[in-house]
Amino acid sequence: MTTGFELDGNAMAGDLREIFAVDLTGAVATCAGCGRPSAVAALRVWGPAPGLVARCPGCEDVVLRLVRAPGRAWLDVRGAVSLRIALPEESVAEGPA
Amino acid sequence: MAEARWETPSARTLVLDVPHWPGHLPGQHVDVRLTAPDGYSAQRSYSIASAWRDGGTVELTIQRVADGEVSSYLTDVLEPGRQLELRGPVGGWFVWRGTPSPVLLVAGGSGVVPLMAMIRARGDARGRQPFRLIYSVRTPQDTLYAGELARRVRDDPGLDVRFVYTRKTPDGWPEPPARMGVPVLNSHGWPPDFAPDVFVCGPTSFVEAAADILVALGHDAAKIRTERFGGTA
């Protein structure tokens, strides 16, 4: 973890979008440590680093880890009890990205 | 990159002509990847400053950051005609979707960039949503889009802008320089009863201070969307 380069889960949007069919920054992750629900965009991220480590804004436990390398990605979701993902009622794609 | 222009002595807008760009929503960003001849690469996220129009360009405003290997390349080295590797548009949370609610935008420094995209999208659509921007800058010389904001306050009905100067004020400004505090957000934000959609963007300490004040003033935390950057290097 470096100092002074403090971001949030908004910065994970690009890597997550390559893995998931929908934007995941608006998904609600429930922290396995303290049970607090947070939008993925609101998780705390420090960088730059080879991987993105997203921590709960309440208890600072690691909720998600994402490492992107050429040709592959590792996503560790062990710190989330669940991810609640909003989907459109009809299966119609909504706008860009 | 089609062209570039300086917004302030340390911030440059890159106008990108992106083939097959699918369009974007205000608040979305792109990831920019730079790769050196030796294979070393660095990637950063930058908010899109422009509103989308069919066939249009994509604009990024880059604030030069001390020791920022990517930002200083984009502000000082990259010349029009060169190609950039982009991924995006991405992000679906810190996004304004043109809903009818009043909107409060709170910007710290170059955190104004995605909020400017929202103001531009509203202006292009002749939107009637009441919009207020509270924009904290160090000095008047650091203000991004100063001329355009003044013009839009005049021409875009229902848009208000309030500046907060933290280091140096313009001549004749009625208050000494100060950090954005409770009085400004209370007087120049919307009352919590209006249930505005709130977007706060800036450095982490700024975002946390603003969000804490807004919650203390009675705004619903669920209506406050934040984006932090660490002085994107």
Interface residues (C-beta under 8 A of the other chain):
Chain A: G4 F5 E6 L7 D8 N10 A11 A13 G14 R17 E18 V22 D23 T25 G26 A39 V40 A41 A42 W46 G47 P48 G95 P96 A97
Chain B: P22 G23 H24 L25 Q28 H29 V30 D31 A42 Q43 R44 S45 W52 R87 G88 P89 V90 G91 G92 W93 F94 T204 R225 T226 E227 R228 F229 G230 G231 A233
